[in-house]
Amino acid sequence: MDLDPRFLLHRRAVLTAMVGGATASLLGCRRKPEPSPIPEGVYIPDVKSGEDVFGYVQRLRGAFDDALYKQVLGAANAFKEGDALVGVAAADAMSRENARTLLANTRVSDVRHHPLHEDALHALSLEAEDPRATAETAPWTLGRLKQFLLESDEAAIQAISPGLGSDTIGCVVKLMSDAELIALGRKVFNPLPGSNVGARGYMGARIQPNSPTDNVDDIRWQVFDGFSYAVGDVVLGCNPVSSTPESVAAIESALQEILVTFGLVDVLPHCVLSHIDVQAEVERRQPGTTGVWFQSIAGSDSANATFDISVEKMLAYADERTGPYGLYFETGQGADFTNGHGHGYDMVLHESRKYGFARALSQRVARARREAGHEAQPWVHLNDVAGFIGPEVFRTREQLVRCCLEDIAMGKLHGLTIGLDVCSTLHMDVSLDDLDWCIERIMPANPAYLMALPTKNDPMLGYLTTGFQDHVRVRERFGYKVDDRMWAFFQRLGVIDAAGRPTAHFGDPVWVYLRYLRAKGDVRPEATIRAEAERQLTEIRARGVPMARGYGANPWDLEPALDAEMRRVYADSKKSLWTELTPAFISAVPAGVPLVSKSQDRTEYILHPETGEQLDAASLEAVLALRARHEGRYDVQLMVSDGLNALAIMDEGQLAPYLEALRAALSAAGYQPAPEHLVLTAGRVRAGYRVGEALYAGLADGARHRALIHVIGERPGTGHHTFSAYITAPTGDVWSQPGKVDHNITRVVSGVATTAYAPTLAAPETVRLLQQLAPRGG
């Protein structure tokens, strides 16, 4: 990746700064020794006694230098690949230790007076800080703050933490070892009001009942499955395949109906994790059907724009949340720079700024609820999705543990109820068994909750996370409890006894289904209902959604046959990931125009995603030649890429029926698709945006909408070979602005496969979304 030179600590500057101290020792020497090669990264060879970050920057630059300041802060981090890509990772252990020494000597007030990035998010975060608490710690060094946090009790920490800025919190965790981060995490707690979620000694669960087809039976039965293991006390939170208001509304209603039936509406919220605009629209159409509202958030205004949100928008939504369930945020280290908004500083500090944003929004929701006349505080919580992006952020299980421990500490110091998605994408070097290793090392820090699925493998998102059995094991291993109100429900349900031990119904979702129907007044014979349940479970498994039933030698062991199936799917994901489009397949695509990205091989494509976002020179010339031949006649270009799952593109019956149905639907809707199919090897989603710029920028009719539909293999590990269609259709004038087109103006149809969302059904849905972006061909 070509890095901005401001992000690199120039070796010449370092050597020049060293000359003054080195000259005296060289005098009298007959021959000057050959200098050792300077290691890659931020190289900090020495620091002076008592020197802080600002003194060091002054010594090297002669004045404050923002780029060098960010480099030194980044160098204090434990190593992660993401920081290296941004250009702020330490060159070696000595440089890292020297950066931490400088940081420990730096005053909190100086960090506050030199913000990493000033924007509306930063200004809002400052408003959320308690000025009296801020004044108390202002003269402290970060080293003193670290000792205070490690040596003081919870009450003392809770007294000062409202005054700690996000940059300060992000800096102080850099000084702590993993053991120290655990020590801090296990003594600071911010439970959700009126519950034990996030309290000391409690570890809850978000049931994540994802379906590759948004099938409400898949979703409903996964909830029953979780309840059978006495799991699920924070939120029933489903990631939708389709984010249309109609689809989201159907899932919202299904989840709410379960809670109503079991009498849990005042105990447990539900959520469909679509964009917050969609959730608001569903609530407008069907008042009272949505639960807690979800949104992914980033650490800067520019990164949040990628999510199509702003500070202003989120404040407006916060003002609407006057019920008991407020907002639910998701974050994760690395999301900012991988979306092109790194701003030259490290992932820990980006993550901390997200928590500052969440703290401010939490206060705004609480104010809205008070102004509505309610005394009780609302539920607002945050889930740190650590590991979802891939090896460009971090590659090893040790880095995953470090990330989670940092984020737990930062979240708790921001006053947040913070849970974790301890997860791994299939192209990371973190296996199924590695996840267990990670959980063992993270859980002593007592996060508020984890994800919970029937197995570790998500059937829709295609990544590894925590299963129901993991929760059972963690509860046994660490003595953690479930929220008292839900524990009482699980006892009434009959899956655990009065002493908390599994009953004969433990791990039996059919039993939960029976109790659900009885609560709805169904008086049919039990045998009839059980037979019905078995038919439904067979259909659900046929759609590729695993269902846990029973257990192995211990209640926390996955049933052996299901464990074997999970490992088979994991092995298939690795095959999907490393398979490449074959020459025979490429040549067989009708009217195909073969293209390649800048990735030199599959390994580079996986480890350095940015290489897959650009075409190589010859391919770019081919696109420009196509543009010249088209002469602006067409308003839709179809493009196919292997992505992370070439098998999804090459499997029989997948791509061809979709393209045939798509072309027919486009023509029927009045669009003019180009006859060629661009076929890109080693392509990423953003490569489509660059192709669109090459095709459409500068055309004469700049007000006309021009679409790029990018079909790309995705999500290895779902058990299906699925592709997605990314639909982007701004005007030619927007295409003419380099870098303007990004995810925030793109819509997607995902989970397309013969075994999931049928290609012939996905094609008209693709056109329907295109019509929303560019009506009637625009």
Salt bridges, closest charged atoms under 4 A:
ASP4 OD2 - ARG6 NH2 3.17
GLU40 OE2 - ARG11 NH2 2.75
GLU51 OE2 - ARG59 NE 2.81
ASP65 OD1 - ARG61 NE 3.93
ASP66 OD2 - LYS70 NZ 3.00
ASP110 OD2 - ARG107 NE 3.51
ASP119 OD2 - HIS117 NE2 3.55
ASP119 OD1 - ARG353 NH2 3.07
GLU129 OE1 - ARG112 NH1 2.23
GLU154 OE1 - ARG200 NH2 2.93
ASP178 OD1 - ARG402 NH1 2.94
GLU180 OE1 - LYS146 NZ 3.43
ASP217 OD1 - ARG220 NH1 2.86
ASP218 OD1 - ARG543 NH2 2.69
GLU246 OE2 - ARG285 NH1 2.95
GLU252 OE1 - HIS270 NE2 3.26
GLU257 OE2 - LYS520 NZ 2.44
ASP277 OD2 - HIS275 ND1 3.60
ASP277 OD2 - LYS313 NZ 2.92
GLU281 OE2 - ARG284 NH2 2.55
GLU281 OE2 - ARG285 NE 2.76
ASP319 OD1 - ARG364 NE 2.73
GLU330 OE2 - ARG206 NH1 2.89
ASP336 OD2 - HIS350 ND1 3.79
ASP336 OD1 - LYS354 NZ 2.82
ASP346 OD2 - LYS174 NZ 2.87
GLU351 OE1 - LYS354 NZ 3.00
GLU371 OE2 - ARG367 NE 3.68
GLU398 OE2 - ARG397 NE 3.49
GLU406 OE1 - LYS80 NZ 2.87
GLU406 OE2 - ARG402 NE 2.83
ASP429 OD2 - ARG395 NH2 3.11
ASP433 OD1 - ARG567 NH2 3.01
ASP434 OD1 - ARG397 NH1 3.18
ASP436 OD1 - LYS456 NZ 2.81
ASP436 OD1 - ARG473 NH2 3.35
GLU440 OE2 - ARG473 NE 3.88
GLU440 OE1 - ARG477 NE 3.09
ASP470 OD1 - LYS456 NZ 2.96
ASP470 OD1 - ARG473 NH1 2.79
ASP483 OD2 - ARG485 NE 3.32
ASP497 OD2 - ARG501 NE 3.39
ASP508 OD2 - ARG530 NH1 3.76
ASP508 OD1 - ARG549 NH2 3.93
ASP522 OD2 - ARG524 NH2 2.85
GLU526 OE2 - ARG530 NE 2.98
GLU532 OE2 - ARG524 NH1 2.99
GLU534 OE1 - ARG549 NH1 3.02
ASP563 OD2 - ARG567 NE 3.10
GLU565 OE2 - ARG568 NH2 2.82
ASP572 OD2 - HIS721 NE2 3.00
GLU610 OE2 - HIS608 ND1 3.85
GLU613 OE2 - ARG686 NH1 3.77
GLU631 OE1 - ARG633 NH1 3.60
ASP635 OD2 - ARG704 NH2 3.56
ASP642 OD2 - ARG602 NH1 3.44
ASP651 OD2 - HIS721 ND1 2.53
GLU676 OE1 - HIS630 NE2 2.75
GLU693 OE2 - ARG690 NH2 2.96
ASP701 OD2 - ARG704 NH1 3.69
ASP701 OD1 - ARG706 NH2 2.80
ASP742 OD1 - ARG686 NE 3.07
ASP742 OD1 - HIS743 ND1 3.70
GLU765 OE1 - ARG768 NE 3.00
